[in-house]
Amino acid sequence: MAKKIRVGVLFGGKSSEHEVSLQSARNVIDAIDKTKYEVVPIGIDKTGRWFLNEAEKLLPESNKEGLAEVKDPSTLVALIPEGRGELTRPSQPGSLGSVDVVFPVLHGPLGEDGTVQGLLKLADVPFVGPGVLGSAVAMDKDVMKRLIRDAGIPTPDFITVMRFQAPSLDVNAVVDRLGLPLFVKPANQGSSVGISKVNEKSELADALIEALRFDDKVLIEAFAGKREVECAVLGNEYPESSIPGEVLPLHDFYSYEAKYLDENGAVLKIPADLSDEQVKEVQDLAVRTFQVLCCEGMARVDCFLTDDNRWLVNEVNTIPGFTRISMYPKLWEASGMPYTDLVDKLIQLAMERYEREQKLKTTFDF
């Protein structure tokens, strides 16, 4: 009998999306093929400590009082740099074994932004999802939009505001350029954390204050239309797009509450109600965006369809949600790839990339 591949499922973290990460990790662990893989749950609490324990202890069920979080675990754990996935206790000598591949299910800063990806590279272990560069540039909405705009990919008009610029911001000039309504977003957050929809000039100041709670850089973005269409992209050198799905929010916009706290917060229409030509256009746009941002493995590309039938790329999520109501796994399931097969494919892509990178020279032979 072949030895099972040990998969470290990494979840939690210090970001504002900690609780969502636990929901996603629970689903990934439930879906993974236990005949092929051995799951090693690794939880990160809100202070940044890593723990190794049973999934049932690190991933408590959500309750009516709110979403669960990583707490009261028993074994502190660390990855050894250049240790090929070896785990150890920080305060005691001796190995806790190693993982063959890591599946980061970390949403937001310090998880989806290249930081953990860099750590996993140093630990010499394969990992699911884009590498350091792709993760970093996709996470920063300002950098992402400038890169795709330079590549000729359309995106809603925006203005970037740094914290030190906010007190002197010319509100009238912003509204004259972007119009109303508009959106104010932290540059480095996901799951609609810190986002406000501004309908009147008088609301802009409070929206900036809210966004600056989460980041030193804020985007003010023009309203692009009511139709939000998403594609799930999968692959390394030759990525493919799922069929597109449409988000129909029942709140004012697709907020954090609509995504995760209110089961009736939005309708996910899969497949989206689009013509064959529109489907091909948005799929091609999603794959092109994925490649321009140097992504590999997976990403969800979110687009707007304007009233005059133009496509605009809104943002890219390199570790999209894997909760039971998340678009990424639902889109692939509707495209003919069940959840378990999707998780298997993502792990295989991670290991293929690692093997490819191992063939690269890192020293110069004199």
C-alpha positions in Angstrom: 0.0 0.0 0.0 1.4 3.4 -1.0 2.4 5.8 1.8 -0.1 8.6 2.2 1.0 12.1 1.4 1.0 14.3 4.5 -0.8 17.5 3.9 -0.5 20.3 6.4 -3.7 22.4 6.3 -2.8 25.8 7.6 -5.6 28.1 8.9 -6.6 30.9 11.2 -4.0 33.7 11.4 -3.9 37.3 12.6 -6.0 38.8 9.9 -9.6 40.1 10.2 -10.6 37.0 8.2 -9.5 34.6 10.9 -13.0 33.1 11.5 -13.7 32.7 7.8 -10.4 30.8 7.4 -11.6 28.2 10.0 -14.8 27.7 8.0 -12.8 27.2 4.8 -10.3 24.8 6.5 -13.1 22.7 7.9 -14.5 22.1 4.4 -11.1 21.4 2.9 -10.3 18.8 5.6 -13.8 17.2 5.2 -13.4 17.0 1.4 -9.8 15.7 1.2 -9.4 12.1 0.1 -8.4 10.3 3.3 -7.3 7.2 1.4 -4.6 9.2 -0.4 -3.7 11.9 2.1 -3.0 12.2 5.8 -4.2 15.6 7.1 -2.1 17.5 9.6 -4.1 20.4 10.9 -2.0 23.5 11.8 -3.9 26.3 13.4 -2.6 29.9 13.9 -4.2 31.9 16.7 -4.9 35.6 16.6 -1.5 36.4 18.2 0.3 34.5 15.5 1.2 31.3 17.4 1.1 28.0 15.4 -0.4 24.9 17.0 -0.7 21.3 16.0 -3.7 19.3 17.2 -6.7 17.4 16.2 -9.0 19.1 13.7 -12.0 18.8 16.1 -10.1 20.8 18.7 -8.7 23.4 16.4 -11.8 23.7 14.2 -14.8 24.0 16.6 -18.2 24.4 15.0 -19.6 27.9 14.6 -22.3 28.7 17.1 -25.1 31.3 17.5 -22.8 33.7 19.4 -20.5 34.1 16.4 -17.8 32.4 14.3 -15.3 30.1 16.0 -11.6 30.9 16.4 -8.4 29.0 17.1 -7.9 28.9 20.9 -6.9 26.5 23.8 -4.8 24.2 21.7 -2.1 22.0 23.2 1.0 21.8 21.1 3.0 24.8 19.9 4.7 24.0 16.6 7.1 25.6 14.1 8.4 24.9 10.6 12.2 24.6 10.4 13.7 26.7 7.6 15.2 24.5 4.9 13.8 21.5 6.8 11.8 20.1 3.9 8.5 20.5 5.8 9.8 19.4 9.2 7.7 20.4 12.2 9.2 20.9 15.7 8.2 22.3 19.1 9.8 25.7 19.5 10.8 25.1 23.2 11.9 21.4 22.9 14.3 19.5 20.7 13.0 16.8 18.5 10.9 16.5 15.4 7.2 16.1 15.2 7.5 14.7 11.7 7.2 16.5 8.5 4.6 17.5 5.9 4.9 16.7 2.2 2.9 19.7 1.1 1.0 22.6 2.8 -2.5 23.8 1.9 -2.7 27.4 3.2 -6.3 28.2 3.9 -5.4 31.7 5.2 -7.4 34.7 4.0 -6.2 38.3 4.1 -2.9 39.8 5.4 -0.2 37.6 6.8 -1.5 34.6 4.9 -2.7 35.5 1.4 -0.2 38.3 0.8 3.1 36.4 0.1 4.3 36.4 3.7 3.4 32.8 4.5 4.3 31.8 1.0 7.8 33.1 1.6 8.1 31.2 4.9 7.0 28.0 3.1 9.6 28.6 0.4 12.3 28.9 3.1 11.0 25.7 4.7 11.5 24.0 1.3 8.0 22.6 1.2 5.5 22.6 -1.7 2.4 24.7 -1.1 -1.0 25.2 -2.7 -1.7 28.5 -4.5 0.4 31.3 -6.1 3.9 31.9 -5.0 5.3 35.0 -3.2 5.1 37.4 -6.1 1.6 36.4 -7.4 0.2 36.4 -3.8 1.7 39.8 -3.0 0.6 41.7 -6.1 -2.9 40.2 -6.2 -3.4 41.1 -2.5 -2.6 44.8 -2.9 -5.5 46.1 -4.9 -3.6 49.3 -5.9 -0.6 47.4 -7.3 -2.9 44.8 -8.9 -5.0 47.4 -10.7 -1.9 49.3 -11.9 -0.4 46.0 -13.3 -3.5 44.9 -15.1 -4.2 48.4 -16.4 -0.7 48.5 -17.9 -1.4 45.2 -19.6 -4.5 46.6 -21.2 -7.0 44.8 -19.0 -9.9 47.1 -18.1 -10.7 47.9 -14.5 -12.9 50.5 -12.7 -11.3 53.9 -12.4 -9.8 54.5 -8.9 -7.8 56.8 -6.8 -5.3 55.6 -4.2 -5.0 57.5 -0.9 -2.3 57.0 1.7 -3.0 57.6 5.3 -1.0 60.9 5.4 -2.9 62.1 2.4 -6.4 61.5 3.8 -6.8 64.7 5.9 -6.1 66.9 2.8 -8.2 64.9 0.3 -10.2 67.1 -2.0 -13.6 65.4 -1.8 -15.1 67.5 -4.6 -12.3 66.5 -7.0 -12.8 62.8 -6.1 -16.5 62.9 -6.8 -16.0 64.9 -10.0 -13.7 62.2 -11.3 -15.4 59.0 -10.0 -19.0 60.1 -9.6 -21.5 58.7 -7.1 -22.0 56.1 -5.7 -18.4 55.0 -5.2 -16.6 52.5 -3.0 -13.9 53.0 -0.4 -11.7 49.9 0.3 -8.6 49.0 2.3 -5.9 48.1 -0.3 -4.9 44.9 1.5 -8.0 43.2 2.8 -10.4 40.7 1.4 -14.0 39.4 2.1 -15.2 43.0 1.9 -13.6 43.9 5.3 -13.6 47.6 5.8 -15.4 48.4 2.6 -18.1 51.2 2.4 -20.4 52.2 -0.3 -20.6 56.0 -0.5 -23.8 57.5 -1.9 -23.3 61.1 -0.8 -20.2 63.4 -0.5 -20.8 63.7 3.2 -20.2 60.0 3.7 -16.7 59.9 2.3 -14.9 61.0 5.4 -16.4 58.3 7.6 -15.7 55.7 4.9 -12.0 56.7 4.8 -11.8 56.4 8.6 -13.3 52.9 8.4 -11.0 51.7 5.7 -7.9 53.2 7.4 -8.7 51.0 10.4 -7.4 48.1 8.4 -4.7 49.5 6.1 -2.4 52.5 5.6 -3.4 52.6 1.9 -7.0 53.0 0.6 -8.7 52.7 -2.7 -11.6 55.0 -3.8 -13.2 53.2 -6.7 -15.9 54.2 -9.2 -19.1 52.3 -9.2 -18.9 49.9 -12.2 -22.3 48.4 -12.4 -24.7 46.0 -10.6 -23.6 42.7 -12.3 -20.7 41.0 -10.5 -19.5 37.8 -12.3 -16.8 35.6 -11.0 -14.6 32.9 -12.6 -12.5 30.3 -10.8 -9.1 29.8 -12.4 -7.0 26.6 -11.9 -3.6 25.6 -13.2 0.1 26.4 -13.4 1.6 27.0 -16.9 -1.7 26.3 -18.7 -4.5 27.7 -16.4 -8.2 27.2 -17.2 -11.3 29.0 -16.1 -14.5 27.5 -14.7 -17.9 28.4 -16.0 -18.7 31.9 -14.7 -21.1 32.5 -11.8 -23.0 35.7 -10.8 -23.3 37.2 -7.4 -26.8 38.7 -6.7 -26.4 40.4 -3.3 -29.6 41.0 -1.3 -27.8 43.6 0.8 -26.8 47.0 -0.5 -23.6 45.3 -1.8 -21.7 42.0 -1.3 -20.5 42.8 2.2 -18.8 40.6 4.8 -22.1 40.0 6.4 -23.7 39.0 3.1 -20.8 36.6 2.4 -20.4 34.8 5.7 -22.9 35.7 8.4 -26.2 35.9 6.5 -27.1 32.6 4.7 -29.6 34.6 2.7 -27.3 37.5 2.1 -26.8 36.8 -1.6 -27.9 34.5 -4.4 -25.1 32.7 -6.3 -26.3 32.1 -9.8 -24.3 29.3 -11.4 -24.0 29.4 -14.3 -24.4 33.1 -14.8 -27.0 34.3 -17.2 -24.7 35.2 -20.1 -24.5 34.6 -23.8 -22.0 32.2 -25.2 -19.9 35.1 -26.4 -19.9 36.8 -23.0 -18.9 33.5 -21.3 -15.9 33.2 -23.6 -15.0 36.8 -23.0 -15.0 36.7 -19.3 -13.2 33.3 -19.1 -10.4 34.6 -21.4 -10.2 37.8 -19.3 -9.9 35.8 -16.1 -7.1 33.6 -17.4 -5.3 36.6 -18.8 -5.5 38.4 -15.5 -4.3 35.3 -13.6 -1.2 35.1 -15.9 -0.4 38.9 -15.9 -0.3 38.8 -12.1 2.1 35.8 -12.1 -0.4 33.5 -10.3 -0.2 29.7 -10.2 -2.4 27.0 -8.7 -5.6 28.9 -8.0 -7.4 32.2 -7.9 -10.9 33.6 -8.2 -11.2 36.5 -10.6 -14.1 38.9 -9.9 -15.4 41.0 -12.8 -18.1 43.6 -13.4 -20.4 43.6 -16.5 -21.3 47.2 -17.1 -24.7 48.5 -18.4 -23.1 48.9 -21.9 -21.8 45.3 -21.9 -18.1 46.0 -21.1 -16.1 43.7 -18.8 -14.0 45.2 -16.0 -11.8 43.2 -13.6 -12.5 44.1 -10.0 -10.1 42.0 -8.0 -8.3 38.7 -7.7 -8.4 36.4 -4.7 -5.5 34.0 -4.5 -6.8 32.0 -1.6 -10.5 32.2 -2.2 -13.1 31.1 0.3 -13.7 27.3 0.6 -16.8 27.6 2.9 -19.9 25.7 2.0 -21.3 28.8 0.3 -18.1 29.9 -1.4 -18.0 30.5 -5.1 -14.6 28.9 -6.0 -15.5 25.3 -5.2 -19.1 25.8 -6.3 -17.9 27.0 -9.7 -15.6 24.0 -10.3 -18.3 21.6 -9.1 -20.7 23.1 -11.7 -17.9 22.8 -14.3 -17.6 19.0 -13.6 -15.0 18.9 -10.9 -16.3 17.8 -7.4 -14.9 19.3 -4.2 -12.7 16.2 -3.4 -11.2 16.2 -7.0 -10.6 19.9 -6.8 -8.6 19.6 -3.5 -6.6 16.7 -5.1 -5.9 18.8 -8.2 -4.7 21.7 -6.2 -2.3 19.6 -4.1 -0.9 17.9 -7.3 -0.4 21.4 -8.9 1.6 22.4 -5.8 3.8 19.4 -6.0 4.3 19.7 -9.7 5.5 23.3 -9.3 7.8 22.4 -6.5 9.4 19.7 -8.7 9.8 22.1 -11.6 11.5 24.7 -9.3 13.8 22.1 -7.9 15.4 21.8 -11.3 16.5 25.5 -11.3 20.1 26.3 -10.5 20.6 28.3 -7.3 24.4 28.5 -7.4 26.9 29.3 -10.1 29.5 26.7 -11.0 32.9 28.3 -11.4 
